[in-house]
Amino acid sequence: MRGDLMAVACPSRDVMRHITSRWGVLALIVLMDKTRRFSEIRRTINGVSERMLSQTLSQLEQDGLVKRVAYPVVPPHVEYSLTPIGREAAEKVQDLADWVELNMQRLVEARPSPDSKT
């Protein structure tokens, strides 16, 4: 079954929104190299709040892209990693992120000046 992003009721829109959200992209990239604890992910993604990261990871987990393992210890120990399909998605967004970083100067130069009226 193939999704249809152009159809308003297609669930693929929700998955696309989760993957391409500001924090979704960064969470997927951070998890590409290894399994990480919540606090490590948060420290690595500079600027994300605890609430937003928790929500993002939960959405990615519900979409089957991230695996969450909670260990029954005190204090709580929770680890996050990519599922096989999550790794595929992470590789795609990593390509886009690399392109943006490599072309940042061109992108800045292509922006209209604040004085231009378009």
Secondary structure, 3 states (H helix, E strand, C coil): CCCCCCCCCCCHHHHHHHHHCHHHHHHHHHCCCCCEEHHHHHHHCCCCCHHHHHHHHHHHHHCCCEEEEEECCCCCEEEEEECHHHHHHHHHHHHHHHHHHHCHHHHHHHCCCCCCCC
